[in-house]
């Protein structure tokens, strides 16, 4: 069977709670908790209860990063209106 994964970098599965910040259209900054389900050099997969839009930038903060990282939402999937899964790309 062919490998259909088109990612440039290998993903590392993990479950890590992070602090995330996002600015909305009203320039209001929203802070929320999120969970990383996997990560690579170029991005990560994030789980959250907050709705984000494709193209939206968020700041991710946790002890695994030497400083906060900025990432852009590339894709999203909603699960029964309870939580969301996001594909993010680092800037």
BAMAR-938509 format. One line per 3 residues: their letters; for each residue x, y, z of N, C-alpha, C. Coordinates in steps of 0.05 Angstrom, whole numbers, plus 5000, padded with zeros to 4 digits. Example, Ala and Ser with C-alpha at 12.3 -4.5 7.8 and 13.67 -1.06 7.14 Angstrom:
BEGIN
as) 5264:4886:5156:5246:4910:5156:5264:4934:5156 ~ 5257:4955:5142:5273:4979:5143:5258:5001:5157 .
//
This chain:
BEGIN
xxx) 5017:4976:5000:5000:5000:5000:5018:5025:5000 ~ 5011:5045:4984:5027:5069:4982:5024:5087:5007 ~ 5045:5101:5013:5044:5121:5035:5030:5146:5025 .
xxx) 5007:5153:5036:4992:5176:5027:4998:5201:5044 ~ 5015:5199:5064:5022:5222:5081:5040:5240:5065 ~ 5031:5265:5060:5047:5283:5043:5062:5304:5060 .
xxx) 5064:5299:5086:5079:5318:5103:5108:5318:5097 ~ 5121:5341:5100:5150:5343:5096:5166:5332:5119 ~ 5155:5334:5143:5170:5325:5167:5154:5303:5182 .
xxx) 5168:5286:5195:5156:5264:5210:5142:5276:5235 ~ 5118:5265:5240:5102:5273:5263:5110:5257:5287 ~ 5109:5269:5311:5113:5256:5336:5086:5257:5351 .
xxx) 5074:5234:5357:5049:5234:5372:5055:5241:5401 ~ 5037:5257:5413:5039:5265:5441:5012:5276:5450 ~ 5009:5278:5476:4986:5292:5487:4998:5312:5507 .
xxx) 4997:5337:5500:5007:5359:5516:4987:5381:5517 ~ 4981:5391:5542:4964:5414:5545:4980:5439:5541 ~ 4969:5457:5526:4982:5482:5519:4964:5506:5526 .
xxx) 4976:5529:5528:4961:5554:5529:4962:5566:5501 ~ 4939:5575:5491:4938:5587:5465:4925:5614:5467 ~ 4933:5632:5449:4921:5659:5447:4914:5663:5418 .
xxx) 4891:5676:5414:4882:5682:5387:4869:5710:5387 ~ 4873:5725:5366:4860:5750:5364:4836:5747:5345 ~ 4814:5758:5352:4790:5757:5336:4788:5782:5319 .
xxx) 4768:5784:5302:4764:5806:5284:4762:5833:5299 ~ 4752:5832:5323:4749:5856:5339:4775:5864:5353 ~ 4797:5850:5345:4823:5854:5358:4824:5847:5387 .
xxx) 4803:5832:5396:4803:5822:5423:4819:5797:5424 ~ 4837:5795:5444:4853:5771:5447:4839:5751:5465 ~ 4837:5727:5456:4823:5705:5471:4844:5685:5479 .
xxx) 4845:5678:5504:4863:5657:5514:4847:5632:5519 ~ 4858:5609:5512:4844:5584:5516:4864:5561:5518 ~ 4855:5540:5531:4872:5516:5534:4867:5498:5509 .
xxx) 4888:5484:5501:4886:5466:5478:4904:5443:5484 ~ 4902:5422:5467:4918:5398:5470:4931:5392:5443 ~ 4957:5387:5444:4971:5378:5420:4969:5348:5418 .
xxx) 4960:5338:5395:4959:5309:5391:4983:5298:5376 ~ 4995:5315:5359:5021:5308:5346:5034:5334:5337 ~ 5061:5331:5332:5077:5355:5325:5099:5346:5307 .
xxx) 5108:5365:5290:5131:5361:5272:5146:5388:5271 ~ 5168:5389:5256:5183:5413:5253:5166:5435:5240 ~ 5147:5428:5223:5132:5448:5207:5105:5454:5218 .
xxx) 5094:5438:5237:5068:5444:5247:5059:5425:5268 ~ 5033:5426:5274:5022:5408:5295:4992:5404:5291 ~ 4981:5384:5304:4953:5379:5305:4943:5386:5333 .
xxx) 4923:5402:5334:4913:5414:5358:4884:5407:5363 ~ 4877:5401:5388:4849:5397:5396:4841:5419:5415 ~ 4817:5430:5410:4807:5452:5427:4777:5453:5427 .
xxx) 4765:5466:5447:4736:5470:5447:4729:5497:5435 ~ 4749:5514:5429:4744:5540:5417:4745:5538:5387 ~ 4726:5552:5374:4725:5552:5344:4745:5572:5333 .
xxx) 4761:5563:5315:4781:5580:5301:4775:5578:5271 ~ 4784:5598:5256:4779:5598:5227:4804:5591:5212 ~ 4802:5579:5189:4825:5574:5172:4838:5601:5165 .
xxx) 4864:5601:5167:4879:5626:5162:4884:5642:5187 ~ 4871:5636:5209:4874:5650:5234:4901:5643:5247 ~ 4915:5662:5258:4940:5658:5272:4935:5655:5301 .
xxx) 4949:5636:5314:4948:5633:5342:4976:5632:5354 ~ 4979:5639:5379:5004:5637:5393:5002:5614:5413 ~ 5022:5596:5412:5022:5572:5428:5045:5574:5448 .
xxx) 5039:5568:5473:5059:5571:5494:5059:5546:5512 ~ 5083:5534:5516:5086:5511:5533:5116:5507:5538 ~ 5123:5490:5557:5151:5486:5563:5167:5471:5541 .
xxx) 5153:5459:5522:5168:5445:5501:5180:5464:5480 ~ 5170:5489:5480:5180:5510:5462:5198:5529:5478 ~ 5221:5537:5468:5237:5556:5483:5224:5584:5486 .
xxx) 5206:5590:5467:5191:5615:5469:5164:5610:5455 ~ 5144:5627:5459:5118:5623:5446:5121:5620:5416 ~ 5106:5602:5403:5107:5598:5374:5081:5608:5362 .
xxx) 5083:5619:5338:5060:5629:5323:5055:5609:5301 ~ 5029:5601:5298:5022:5582:5278:4996:5591:5264 ~ 4992:5582:5240:4968:5589:5224:4950:5564:5221 .
xxx) 4924:5567:5225:4905:5546:5221:4903:5540:5191 ~ 4910:5515:5183:4909:5507:5155:4883:5492:5149 ~ 4875:5475:5167:4850:5460:5164:4837:5455:5191 .
xxx) 4811:5449:5190:4796:5444:5215:4774:5424:5211 ~ 4767:5411:5232:4745:5391:5232:4730:5393:5258 ~ 4704:5396:5257:4687:5398:5281:4676:5371:5288 .
xxx) 4676:5365:5314:4665:5340:5324:4641:5346:5342 ~ 4617:5343:5330:4591:5346:5344:4588:5372:5359 ~ 4602:5393:5351:4599:5419:5364:4612:5420:5391 .
xxx) 4626:5398:5398:4638:5396:5425:4667:5405:5425 ~ 4682:5395:5405:4710:5403:5403:4718:5403:5374 ~ 4741:5414:5369:4751:5418:5342:4779:5406:5340 .
xxx) 4786:5397:5317:4813:5387:5311:4824:5405:5289 ~ 4849:5415:5293:4861:5434:5275:4888:5425:5265 ~ 4894:5430:5240:4921:5427:5230:4933:5455:5228 .
xxx) 4956:5459:5242:4969:5485:5242:4997:5483:5230 ~ 5005:5505:5218:5031:5507:5206:5046:5529:5220 ~ 5071:5523:5229:5087:5544:5242:5096:5565:5223 .
x) 5098:5589:5233:5108:5612:5216:5138:5612:5217 .
//
